[in-house]
Amino acid sequence: MPKQKTNRAAAKRFKVSGSGKAVQYSAGKRHGMIGKRRSRKRRLLGSTLVDSADQPRMQRMLGKR
């Protein structure tokens, strides 16, 4: 039986948490930061869990299920 391959594009954008759920980082922080309010930039910091509806698909793409 062949090995399951990880989707490399997804691996660069998502990580798997300790509990096995997919974690995503906020978009919109690469450029154009001068035009954004300080509060908006603070809100973009950190990571969040991928929506529960997308969790099975993300875990399959990351090779965890």
All heavy atoms as TSV, in Angstrom:
chain	resi	resn	atom	element	x	y	z
A	1	MET	N	N	0.846	-1.186	0.000
A	1	MET	CA	C	0.000	0.000	0.000
A	1	MET	C	C	0.890	1.248	0.000
A	1	MET	O	O	1.832	1.339	0.779
A	1	MET	CB	C	-0.861	-0.017	1.256
A	1	MET	CG	C	-1.888	1.074	1.286
A	1	MET	SD	S	-3.085	0.721	2.589
A	1	MET	CE	C	-4.004	2.206	2.520
A	2	PRO	N	N	0.608	2.219	-0.888
A	2	PRO	CA	C	1.480	3.394	-0.967
A	2	PRO	C	C	1.330	4.298	0.255
A	2	PRO	O	O	0.310	4.281	0.944
A	2	PRO	CB	C	0.994	4.102	-2.231
A	2	PRO	CG	C	-0.377	3.621	-2.447
A	2	PRO	CD	C	-0.444	2.234	-1.893
A	3	LYS	N	N	2.374	5.069	0.497
A	3	LYS	CA	C	2.352	6.000	1.616
A	3	LYS	C	C	1.458	7.188	1.277
A	3	LYS	O	O	1.327	7.570	0.115
A	3	LYS	CB	C	3.760	6.504	1.903
A	3	LYS	CG	C	4.684	5.450	2.416
A	3	LYS	CD	C	6.035	6.057	2.695
A	3	LYS	CE	C	6.996	5.003	3.178
A	3	LYS	NZ	N	8.347	5.552	3.363
A	4	GLN	N	N	0.875	7.767	2.320
A	4	GLN	CA	C	0.046	8.954	2.124
A	4	GLN	C	C	0.953	10.168	2.065
A	4	GLN	O	O	1.836	10.336	2.911
A	4	GLN	CB	C	-0.948	9.094	3.279
A	4	GLN	CG	C	-1.873	10.281	3.117
A	4	GLN	CD	C	-2.854	10.365	4.262
A	4	GLN	OE1	O	-2.812	9.556	5.170
A	4	GLN	NE2	N	-3.711	11.345	4.217
A	5	LYS	N	N	0.758	11.020	1.059
A	5	LYS	CA	C	1.613	12.183	0.894
A	5	LYS	C	C	0.947	13.401	1.519
A	5	LYS	O	O	-0.254	13.609	1.410
A	5	LYS	CB	C	1.875	12.444	-0.581
A	5	LYS	CG	C	2.733	11.379	-1.204
A	5	LYS	CD	C	3.342	11.859	-2.500
A	5	LYS	CE	C	4.308	10.821	-3.015
A	5	LYS	NZ	N	5.054	11.314	-4.163
A	6	THR	N	N	1.768	14.225	2.154
A	6	THR	CA	C	1.308	15.481	2.733
A	6	THR	C	C	1.155	16.505	1.623
A	6	THR	O	O	2.012	16.587	0.740
A	6	THR	CB	C	2.338	15.995	3.757
A	6	THR	OG1	O	2.513	15.002	4.745
A	6	THR	CG2	C	1.874	17.276	4.397
A	7	ASN	N	N	0.101	17.276	1.666
A	7	ASN	CA	C	-0.064	18.389	0.742
A	7	ASN	C	C	0.913	19.477	1.162
A	7	ASN	O	O	0.788	20.062	2.229
A	7	ASN	CB	C	-1.510	18.886	0.803
A	7	ASN	CG	C	-1.794	19.984	-0.173
A	7	ASN	OD1	O	-1.032	20.942	-0.266
A	7	ASN	ND2	N	-2.898	19.879	-0.886
A	8	ARG	N	N	1.924	19.746	0.347
A	8	ARG	CA	C	2.999	20.657	0.731
A	8	ARG	C	C	2.513	22.098	0.864
A	8	ARG	O	O	3.026	22.852	1.694
A	8	ARG	CB	C	4.142	20.591	-0.286
A	8	ARG	CG	C	4.796	19.235	-0.390
A	8	ARG	CD	C	5.135	18.609	0.953
A	8	ARG	NE	N	6.121	19.369	1.690
A	8	ARG	CZ	C	6.352	19.269	3.001
A	8	ARG	NH1	N	5.650	18.431	3.726
A	8	ARG	NH2	N	7.262	19.987	3.574
A	9	ALA	N	N	1.542	22.498	0.060
A	9	ALA	CA	C	1.009	23.862	0.177
A	9	ALA	C	C	0.309	24.044	1.517
A	9	ALA	O	O	0.460	25.077	2.175
A	9	ALA	CB	C	0.037	24.144	-0.969
A	10	ALA	N	N	-0.420	23.017	1.962
A	10	ALA	CA	C	-1.101	23.099	3.253
A	10	ALA	C	C	-0.102	23.042	4.392
A	10	ALA	O	O	-0.277	23.713	5.417
A	10	ALA	CB	C	-2.113	21.965	3.381
A	11	ALA	N	N	0.972	22.273	4.240
A	11	ALA	CA	C	1.966	22.141	5.301
A	11	ALA	C	C	2.667	23.458	5.577
A	11	ALA	O	O	3.111	23.706	6.695
A	11	ALA	CB	C	2.981	21.076	4.925
A	12	LYS	N	N	2.771	24.325	4.560
A	12	LYS	CA	C	3.417	25.616	4.745
A	12	LYS	C	C	2.493	26.628	5.415
A	12	LYS	O	O	2.964	27.625	5.938
A	12	LYS	CB	C	3.876	26.158	3.396
A	12	LYS	CG	C	4.995	25.344	2.791
A	12	LYS	CD	C	5.252	25.721	1.354
A	12	LYS	CE	C	6.252	24.743	0.755
A	12	LYS	NZ	N	6.411	24.936	-0.682
A	13	ARG	N	N	1.186	26.390	5.376
A	13	ARG	CA	C	0.225	27.363	5.887
A	13	ARG	C	C	-0.424	26.965	7.200
A	13	ARG	O	O	-0.929	27.821	7.923
A	13	ARG	CB	C	-0.862	27.594	4.838
A	13	ARG	CG	C	-0.366	28.322	3.627
A	13	ARG	CD	C	-1.349	28.209	2.473
A	13	ARG	NE	N	-0.917	29.020	1.355
A	13	ARG	CZ	C	-0.008	28.669	0.467
A	13	ARG	NH1	N	0.604	27.509	0.586
A	13	ARG	NH2	N	0.328	29.455	-0.522
A	14	PHE	N	N	-0.433	25.677	7.500
A	14	PHE	CA	C	-1.121	25.183	8.692
A	14	PHE	C	C	-0.183	24.306	9.498
A	14	PHE	O	O	0.722	23.687	8.953
A	14	PHE	CB	C	-2.355	24.359	8.296
A	14	PHE	CG	C	-3.334	25.116	7.459
A	14	PHE	CD1	C	-3.324	24.988	6.085
A	14	PHE	CD2	C	-4.264	25.959	8.029
A	14	PHE	CE1	C	-4.225	25.684	5.302
A	14	PHE	CE2	C	-5.166	26.655	7.259
A	14	PHE	CZ	C	-5.141	26.525	5.890
A	15	LYS	N	N	-0.418	24.262	10.804
A	15	LYS	CA	C	0.322	23.379	11.690
A	15	LYS	C	C	-0.688	22.537	12.454
A	15	LYS	O	O	-1.868	22.860	12.514
A	15	LYS	CB	C	1.161	24.179	12.692
A	15	LYS	CG	C	2.152	25.134	12.053
A	15	LYS	CD	C	3.274	24.392	11.375
A	15	LYS	CE	C	4.253	25.367	10.739
A	15	LYS	NZ	N	4.648	25.003	9.411
A	16	VAL	N	N	-0.210	21.474	13.078
A	16	VAL	CA	C	-1.080	20.621	13.878
A	16	VAL	C	C	-0.782	20.890	15.347
A	16	VAL	O	O	0.379	20.886	15.762
A	16	VAL	CB	C	-0.861	19.137	13.539
A	16	VAL	CG1	C	-1.737	18.253	14.401
A	16	VAL	CG2	C	-1.149	18.888	12.074
A	17	SER	N	N	-1.828	21.149	16.128
A	17	SER	CA	C	-1.659	21.424	17.550
A	17	SER	C	C	-1.381	20.123	18.304
A	17	SER	O	O	-1.431	19.034	17.737
A	17	SER	CB	C	-2.916	22.096	18.110
A	17	SER	OG	O	-3.992	21.184	18.110
A	18	GLY	N	N	-1.114	20.238	19.585
A	18	GLY	CA	C	-0.838	19.071	20.399
A	18	GLY	C	C	-2.020	18.132	20.490
A	18	GLY	O	O	-1.857	16.926	20.642
A	19	SER	N	N	-3.226	18.689	20.392
A	19	SER	CA	C	-4.424	17.855	20.448
A	19	SER	C	C	-4.792	17.272	19.089
A	19	SER	O	O	-5.790	16.573	18.966
A	19	SER	CB	C	-5.600	18.670	20.998
A	19	SER	OG	O	-5.874	19.759	20.142
A	20	GLY	N	N	-4.002	17.590	18.037
A	20	GLY	CA	C	-4.236	17.019	16.716
A	20	GLY	C	C	-5.111	17.855	15.815
A	20	GLY	O	O	-5.500	17.405	14.741
A	21	LYS	N	N	-5.438	19.082	16.224
A	21	LYS	CA	C	-6.271	19.946	15.394
A	21	LYS	C	C	-5.398	20.876	14.565
A	21	LYS	O	O	-4.276	21.201	14.946
A	21	LYS	CB	C	-7.213	20.757	16.275
A	21	LYS	CG	C	-8.205	19.881	16.994
A	21	LYS	CD	C	-9.212	20.675	17.740
A	21	LYS	CE	C	-10.235	19.733	18.354
A	21	LYS	NZ	N	-11.170	20.397	19.206
A	22	ALA	N	N	-5.938	21.310	13.414
A	22	ALA	CA	C	-5.199	22.194	12.524
A	22	ALA	C	C	-5.278	23.627	13.043
A	22	ALA	O	O	-6.320	24.085	13.489
A	22	ALA	CB	C	-5.769	22.119	11.110
A	23	VAL	N	N	-4.129	24.314	12.993
A	23	VAL	CA	C	-4.012	25.682	13.470
A	23	VAL	C	C	-3.630	26.548	12.289
A	23	VAL	O	O	-2.790	26.169	11.470
A	23	VAL	CB	C	-2.941	25.780	14.575
A	23	VAL	CG1	C	-2.731	27.199	15.017
A	23	VAL	CG2	C	-3.315	24.913	15.748
A	24	GLN	N	N	-4.245	27.736	12.199
A	24	GLN	CA	C	-3.916	28.662	11.124
A	24	GLN	C	C	-3.487	30.001	11.711
A	24	GLN	O	O	-3.863	30.348	12.826
A	24	GLN	CB	C	-5.126	28.869	10.205
A	24	GLN	CG	C	-6.284	29.581	10.871
A	24	GLN	CD	C	-7.488	29.663	9.970
A	24	GLN	OE1	O	-7.454	29.233	8.826
A	24	GLN	NE2	N	-8.561	30.225	10.479
A	25	TYR	N	N	-2.670	30.715	10.922
A	25	TYR	CA	C	-2.231	32.046	11.315
A	25	TYR	C	C	-3.003	33.069	10.492
A	25	TYR	O	O	-3.428	32.788	9.378
A	25	TYR	CB	C	-0.728	32.181	11.114
A	25	TYR	CG	C	0.041	31.299	12.063
A	25	TYR	CD1	C	0.416	30.011	11.698
A	25	TYR	CD2	C	0.333	31.725	13.345
A	25	TYR	CE1	C	1.086	29.183	12.571
A	25	TYR	CE2	C	1.004	30.909	14.237
A	25	TYR	CZ	C	1.373	29.642	13.844
A	25	TYR	OH	O	2.024	28.821	14.731
A	26	SER	N	N	-3.160	34.256	11.044
A	26	SER	CA	C	-3.964	35.285	10.388
A	26	SER	C	C	-3.311	35.745	9.096
A	26	SER	O	O	-2.083	35.872	9.023
A	26	SER	CB	C	-4.138	36.483	11.315
A	26	SER	OG	O	-4.755	36.091	12.505
A	27	ALA	N	N	-4.132	36.014	8.105
A	27	ALA	CA	C	-3.657	36.547	6.833
A	27	ALA	C	C	-3.586	38.064	6.913
A	27	ALA	O	O	-4.137	38.685	7.822
A	27	ALA	CB	C	-4.602	36.120	5.714
A	28	GLY	N	N	-2.898	38.681	5.959
A	28	GLY	CA	C	-2.878	40.133	5.862
A	28	GLY	C	C	-1.768	40.801	6.642
A	28	GLY	O	O	-1.890	41.971	7.003
A	29	LYS	N	N	-0.654	40.078	6.905
A	29	LYS	CA	C	0.433	40.672	7.672
A	29	LYS	C	C	1.730	40.781	6.872
A	29	LYS	O	O	2.761	41.133	7.424
A	29	LYS	CB	C	0.715	39.828	8.920
A	29	LYS	CG	C	-0.395	39.852	9.928
A	29	LYS	CD	C	-0.009	39.088	11.169
A	29	LYS	CE	C	0.157	37.633	10.881
A	29	LYS	NZ	N	0.204	36.800	12.084
A	30	ARG	N	N	1.687	40.460	5.593
A	30	ARG	CA	C	2.922	40.418	4.803
A	30	ARG	C	C	3.396	41.803	4.382
A	30	ARG	O	O	4.579	42.096	4.384
A	30	ARG	CB	C	2.727	39.560	3.553
A	30	ARG	CG	C	2.467	38.112	3.862
A	30	ARG	CD	C	3.703	37.438	4.349
A	30	ARG	NE	N	3.432	36.032	4.623
A	30	ARG	CZ	C	4.279	35.226	5.217
A	30	ARG	NH1	N	5.447	35.673	5.606
A	30	ARG	NH2	N	3.976	33.976	5.439
A	31	HIS	N	N	2.488	42.650	3.958
A	31	HIS	CA	C	2.884	43.984	3.502
A	31	HIS	C	C	1.722	44.935	3.713
A	31	HIS	O	O	0.614	44.514	4.066
A	31	HIS	CB	C	3.304	43.957	2.024
A	31	HIS	CG	C	2.251	43.434	1.106
A	31	HIS	ND1	N	1.243	44.207	0.597
A	31	HIS	CD2	C	2.023	42.188	0.633
A	31	HIS	CE1	C	0.458	43.470	-0.167
A	31	HIS	NE2	N	0.902	42.231	-0.151
A	32	GLY	N	N	1.976	46.226	3.528
A	32	GLY	CA	C	0.938	47.235	3.725
A	32	GLY	C	C	0.611	47.472	5.184
A	32	GLY	O	O	-0.502	47.882	5.517
A	33	MET	N	N	1.593	47.248	6.060
A	33	MET	CA	C	1.341	47.403	7.486
A	33	MET	C	C	1.226	48.868	7.892
A	33	MET	O	O	0.629	49.188	8.909
A	33	MET	CB	C	2.462	46.732	8.294
A	33	MET	CG	C	2.588	45.246	8.022
A	33	MET	SD	S	1.117	44.337	8.442
A	33	MET	CE	C	1.356	44.089	10.157
A	34	ILE	N	N	1.812	49.768	7.109
A	34	ILE	CA	C	1.768	51.194	7.448
A	34	ILE	C	C	0.335	51.705	7.369
A	34	ILE	O	O	-0.088	52.544	8.160
A	34	ILE	CB	C	2.694	51.991	6.506
A	34	ILE	CG1	C	4.140	51.626	6.802
A	34	ILE	CG2	C	2.485	53.486	6.644
A	34	ILE	CD1	C	5.137	52.199	5.843
A	35	GLY	N	N	-0.444	51.177	6.452
A	35	GLY	CA	C	-1.812	51.663	6.278
A	35	GLY	C	C	-2.807	51.073	7.256
A	35	GLY	O	O	-3.968	51.476	7.263
A	36	LYS	N	N	-2.373	50.114	8.076
A	36	LYS	CA	C	-3.298	49.464	9.006
A	36	LYS	C	C	-3.186	50.099	10.385
A	36	LYS	O	O	-2.101	50.500	10.811
A	36	LYS	CB	C	-2.982	47.967	9.103
A	36	LYS	CG	C	-3.226	47.203	7.812
A	36	LYS	CD	C	-2.927	45.742	7.995
A	36	LYS	CE	C	-3.313	44.934	6.785
A	36	LYS	NZ	N	-2.349	44.996	5.712
A	37	ARG	N	N	-4.323	50.161	11.089
A	37	ARG	CA	C	-4.323	50.693	12.453
A	37	ARG	C	C	-3.549	49.757	13.374
A	37	ARG	O	O	-3.490	48.548	13.149
A	37	ARG	CB	C	-5.761	50.826	12.973
A	37	ARG	CG	C	-6.606	51.821	12.235
A	37	ARG	CD	C	-7.934	52.036	12.970
A	37	ARG	NE	N	-8.500	50.818	13.504
A	37	ARG	CZ	C	-9.378	50.055	12.868
A	37	ARG	NH1	N	-9.775	50.377	11.663
A	37	ARG	NH2	N	-9.843	48.970	13.426
A	38	ARG	N	N	-2.969	50.323	14.442
A	38	ARG	CA	C	-2.195	49.523	15.390
A	38	ARG	C	C	-3.056	48.445	16.030
A	38	ARG	O	O	-2.621	47.321	16.223
A	38	ARG	CB	C	-1.634	50.439	16.466
A	38	ARG	CG	C	-0.643	49.758	17.379
A	38	ARG	CD	C	-0.074	50.725	18.385
A	38	ARG	NE	N	0.589	51.823	17.706
A	38	ARG	CZ	C	0.970	52.951	18.307
A	38	ARG	NH1	N	0.732	53.127	19.587
A	38	ARG	NH2	N	1.581	53.895	17.642
A	39	SER	N	N	-4.303	48.787	16.333
A	39	SER	CA	C	-5.199	47.809	16.953
A	39	SER	C	C	-5.501	46.659	15.991
A	39	SER	O	O	-5.626	45.506	16.406
A	39	SER	CB	C	-6.486	48.483	17.406
A	39	SER	OG	O	-7.138	49.091	16.308
A	40	ARG	N	N	-5.606	46.969	14.715
A	40	ARG	CA	C	-5.855	45.923	13.723
A	40	ARG	C	C	-4.657	44.988	13.602
A	40	ARG	O	O	-4.806	43.766	13.498
A	40	ARG	CB	C	-6.153	46.576	12.376
A	40	ARG	CG	C	-6.489	45.600	11.276
A	40	ARG	CD	C	-6.908	46.344	10.040
A	40	ARG	NE	N	-6.941	45.483	8.886
A	40	ARG	CZ	C	-7.035	45.932	7.655
A	40	ARG	NH1	N	-7.126	47.214	7.416
A	40	ARG	NH2	N	-7.068	45.098	6.645
A	41	LYS	N	N	-3.451	45.546	13.652
A	41	LYS	CA	C	-2.255	44.723	13.579
A	41	LYS	C	C	-2.136	43.822	14.805
A	41	LYS	O	O	-1.732	42.668	14.701
A	41	LYS	CB	C	-1.012	45.604	13.448
A	41	LYS	CG	C	-0.907	46.266	12.084
A	41	LYS	CD	C	0.393	46.968	11.919
A	41	LYS	CE	C	0.297	48.397	12.354
A	41	LYS	NZ	N	1.467	49.197	11.961
A	42	ARG	N	N	-2.511	44.332	15.961
A	42	ARG	CA	C	-2.486	43.522	17.165
A	42	ARG	C	C	-3.483	42.378	17.073
A	42	ARG	O	O	-3.225	41.267	17.511
A	42	ARG	CB	C	-2.806	44.377	18.398
A	42	ARG	CG	C	-1.598	44.981	19.052
A	42	ARG	CD	C	-1.902	45.409	20.464
A	42	ARG	NE	N	-3.122	46.172	20.595
A	42	ARG	CZ	C	-3.186	47.510	20.479
A	42	ARG	NH1	N	-2.105	48.206	20.211
A	42	ARG	NH2	N	-4.327	48.126	20.619
A	43	ARG	N	N	-4.639	42.670	16.488
A	43	ARG	CA	C	-5.673	41.646	16.347
A	43	ARG	C	C	-5.239	40.532	15.398
A	43	ARG	O	O	-5.682	39.392	15.525
A	43	ARG	CB	C	-6.960	42.313	15.852
A	43	ARG	CG	C	-8.191	41.467	15.984
A	43	ARG	CD	C	-9.457	42.251	15.753
A	43	ARG	NE	N	-9.485	42.874	14.450
A	43	ARG	CZ	C	-9.600	44.207	14.251
A	43	ARG	NH1	N	-9.688	45.040	15.262
A	43	ARG	NH2	N	-9.625	44.705	13.037
A	44	LEU	N	N	-4.350	40.844	14.454
A	44	LEU	CA	C	-3.879	39.852	13.493
A	44	LEU	C	C	-2.793	38.951	14.071
A	44	LEU	O	O	-2.413	37.971	13.443
A	44	LEU	CB	C	-3.343	40.554	12.242
A	44	LEU	CG	C	-4.377	41.221	11.345
A	44	LEU	CD1	C	-3.694	42.029	10.275
A	44	LEU	CD2	C	-5.317	40.212	10.749
A	45	LEU	N	N	-2.266	39.272	15.252
A	45	LEU	CA	C	-1.226	38.456	15.856
A	45	LEU	C	C	-1.790	37.112	16.312
A	45	LEU	O	O	-2.981	36.984	16.561
A	45	LEU	CB	C	-0.613	39.176	17.061
A	45	LEU	CG	C	0.255	40.381	16.771
A	45	LEU	CD1	C	0.650	41.048	18.078
A	45	LEU	CD2	C	1.478	40.002	15.976
A	46	GLY	N	N	-0.899	36.153	16.450
A	46	GLY	CA	C	-1.288	34.871	17.024
A	46	GLY	C	C	-1.933	33.930	16.033
A	46	GLY	O	O	-1.982	34.181	14.836
A	47	SER	N	N	-2.416	32.834	16.558
A	47	SER	CA	C	-2.991	31.790	15.718
A	47	SER	C	C	-4.371	31.408	16.233
A	47	SER	O	O	-4.716	31.681	17.381
A	47	SER	CB	C	-2.090	30.558	15.732
A	47	SER	OG	O	-1.959	30.086	17.048
A	48	THR	N	N	-5.157	30.787	15.362
A	48	THR	CA	C	-6.494	30.325	15.718
A	48	THR	C	C	-6.683	28.920	15.153
A	48	THR	O	O	-5.966	28.504	14.241
A	48	THR	CB	C	-7.587	31.237	15.135
A	48	THR	OG1	O	-7.428	31.289	13.715
A	48	THR	CG2	C	-7.513	32.633	15.710
A	49	LEU	N	N	-7.647	28.215	15.685
A	49	LEU	CA	C	-7.985	26.895	15.156
A	49	LEU	C	C	-8.742	27.052	13.846
A	49	LEU	O	O	-9.519	27.995	13.669
A	49	LEU	CB	C	-8.848	26.124	16.140
A	49	LEU	CG	C	-8.171	25.581	17.383
A	49	LEU	CD1	C	-9.194	24.943	18.294
A	49	LEU	CD2	C	-7.105	24.582	17.019
A	50	VAL	N	N	-8.517	26.125	12.944
A	50	VAL	CA	C	-9.289	26.081	11.705
A	50	VAL	C	C	-10.729	25.736	12.071
A	50	VAL	O	O	-10.979	25.018	13.043
A	50	VAL	CB	C	-8.675	25.030	10.756
A	50	VAL	CG1	C	-9.528	24.828	9.528
A	50	VAL	CG2	C	-7.277	25.436	10.362
A	51	ASP	N	N	-11.677	26.247	11.322
A	51	ASP	CA	C	-13.094	26.011	11.590
A	51	ASP	C	C	-13.383	24.508	11.643
A	51	ASP	O	O	-12.774	23.715	10.925
A	51	ASP	CB	C	-13.940	26.669	10.499
A	51	ASP	CG	C	-15.398	26.689	10.859
A	51	ASP	OD1	O	-15.753	27.318	11.862
A	51	ASP	OD2	O	-16.188	26.067	10.136
A	52	SER	N	N	-14.307	24.148	12.517
A	52	SER	CA	C	-14.600	22.728	12.735
A	52	SER	C	C	-15.090	22.031	11.470
A	52	SER	O	O	-14.862	20.832	11.288
A	52	SER	CB	C	-15.622	22.578	13.851
A	52	SER	OG	O	-16.817	23.240	13.513
A	53	ALA	N	N	-15.756	22.771	10.578
A	53	ALA	CA	C	-16.225	22.169	9.330
A	53	ALA	C	C	-15.059	21.807	8.419
A	53	ALA	O	O	-15.155	20.871	7.619
A	53	ALA	CB	C	-17.170	23.125	8.611
A	54	ASP	N	N	-13.938	22.523	8.528
A	54	ASP	CA	C	-12.781	22.279	7.669
A	54	ASP	C	C	-11.726	21.391	8.312
A	54	ASP	O	O	-10.747	21.022	7.652
A	54	ASP	CB	C	-12.125	23.611	7.291
A	54	ASP	CG	C	-13.055	24.492	6.473
A	54	ASP	OD1	O	-13.804	23.942	5.647
A	54	ASP	OD2	O	-13.025	25.716	6.658
A	55	GLN	N	N	-11.890	21.046	9.592
A	55	GLN	CA	C	-10.876	20.255	10.293
A	55	GLN	C	C	-10.585	18.917	9.617
A	55	GLN	O	O	-9.408	18.594	9.407
A	55	GLN	CB	C	-11.296	20.022	11.750
A	55	GLN	CG	C	-11.030	21.174	12.678
A	55	GLN	CD	C	-9.568	21.424	12.960
A	55	GLN	OE1	O	-8.707	20.589	12.721
A	55	GLN	NE2	N	-9.290	22.601	13.457
A	56	PRO	N	N	-11.599	18.109	9.254
A	56	PRO	CA	C	-11.285	16.814	8.628
A	56	PRO	C	C	-10.482	16.954	7.336
A	56	PRO	O	O	-9.539	16.194	7.097
A	56	PRO	CB	C	-12.654	16.194	8.359
A	56	PRO	CG	C	-13.579	16.882	9.281
A	56	PRO	CD	C	-13.036	18.251	9.484
A	57	ARG	N	N	-10.819	17.947	6.526
A	57	ARG	CA	C	-10.106	18.151	5.262
A	57	ARG	C	C	-8.662	18.581	5.508
A	57	ARG	O	O	-7.739	18.097	4.857
A	57	ARG	CB	C	-10.846	19.204	4.436
A	57	ARG	CG	C	-10.290	19.388	3.056
A	57	ARG	CD	C	-11.228	20.169	2.180
A	57	ARG	NE	N	-11.822	21.274	2.905
A	57	ARG	CZ	C	-11.913	22.520	2.446
A	57	ARG	NH1	N	-11.459	22.810	1.254
A	57	ARG	NH2	N	-12.483	23.466	3.145
A	58	MET	N	N	-8.468	19.487	6.475
A	58	MET	CA	C	-7.116	19.953	6.785
A	58	MET	C	C	-6.258	18.809	7.339
A	58	MET	O	O	-5.097	18.670	6.976
A	58	MET	CB	C	-7.156	21.069	7.829
A	58	MET	CG	C	-7.541	22.395	7.286
A	58	MET	SD	S	-6.373	22.932	6.073
A	58	MET	CE	C	-7.446	23.374	4.758
A	59	GLN	N	N	-6.823	17.995	8.214
A	59	GLN	CA	C	-6.060	16.888	8.789
A	59	GLN	C	C	-5.696	15.871	7.717
A	59	GLN	O	O	-4.615	15.293	7.744
A	59	GLN	CB	C	-6.857	16.242	9.918
A	59	GLN	CG	C	-6.920	17.129	11.143
A	59	GLN	CD	C	-7.893	16.633	12.170
A	59	GLN	OE1	O	-8.717	15.761	11.904
A	59	GLN	NE2	N	-7.827	17.207	13.352
A	60	ARG	N	N	-6.576	15.665	6.740
A	60	ARG	CA	C	-6.271	14.755	5.638
A	60	ARG	C	C	-5.152	15.324	4.774
A	60	ARG	O	O	-4.248	14.607	4.351
A	60	ARG	CB	C	-7.532	14.520	4.814
A	60	ARG	CG	C	-7.510	13.260	4.017
A	60	ARG	CD	C	-8.877	12.804	3.541
A	60	ARG	NE	N	-9.742	13.855	3.059
A	60	ARG	CZ	C	-10.877	14.254	3.663
A	60	ARG	NH1	N	-11.276	13.668	4.787
A	60	ARG	NH2	N	-11.612	15.218	3.172
A	61	MET	N	N	-5.191	16.644	4.531
A	61	MET	CA	C	-4.152	17.278	3.728
A	61	MET	C	C	-2.796	17.270	4.432
A	61	MET	O	O	-1.751	17.192	3.786
A	61	MET	CB	C	-4.555	18.725	3.388
A	61	MET	CG	C	-5.623	18.795	2.324
A	61	MET	SD	S	-6.444	20.371	2.231
A	61	MET	CE	C	-5.303	21.391	1.403
A	62	LEU	N	N	-2.826	17.342	5.767
A	62	LEU	CA	C	-1.595	17.338	6.536
A	62	LEU	C	C	-1.107	15.925	6.849
A	62	LEU	O	O	-0.109	15.748	7.537
A	62	LEU	CB	C	-1.785	18.131	7.827
A	62	LEU	CG	C	-2.052	19.627	7.621
A	62	LEU	CD1	C	-2.448	20.278	8.924
A	62	LEU	CD2	C	-0.859	20.317	7.001
A	63	GLY	N	N	-1.838	14.925	6.386
A	63	GLY	CA	C	-1.413	13.543	6.564
A	63	GLY	C	C	-1.624	13.007	7.961
A	63	GLY	O	O	-0.932	12.094	8.385
A	64	LYS	N	N	-2.571	13.548	8.687
A	64	LYS	CA	C	-2.808	13.127	10.060
A	64	LYS	C	C	-4.022	12.223	10.191
A	64	LYS	O	O	-4.352	11.806	11.279
A	64	LYS	CB	C	-2.980	14.351	10.969
A	64	LYS	CG	C	-1.782	15.242	11.004
A	64	LYS	CD	C	-0.595	14.517	11.561
A	64	LYS	CE	C	0.647	15.375	11.492
A	64	LYS	NZ	N	1.848	14.660	11.798
A	65	ARG	N	N	-4.709	11.976	9.115
A	65	ARG	CA	C	-5.879	11.104	9.184
A	65	ARG	C	C	-6.093	10.377	7.888
A	65	ARG	O	O	-5.789	10.863	6.843
A	65	ARG	CB	C	-7.126	11.912	9.509
A	65	ARG	CG	C	-8.211	11.007	10.085
A	65	ARG	CD	C	-9.533	11.670	10.105
A	65	ARG	NE	N	-9.711	12.498	11.280
A	65	ARG	CZ	C	-10.836	13.125	11.522
A	65	ARG	NH1	N	-11.832	13.047	10.693
A	65	ARG	NH2	N	-10.987	13.860	12.584
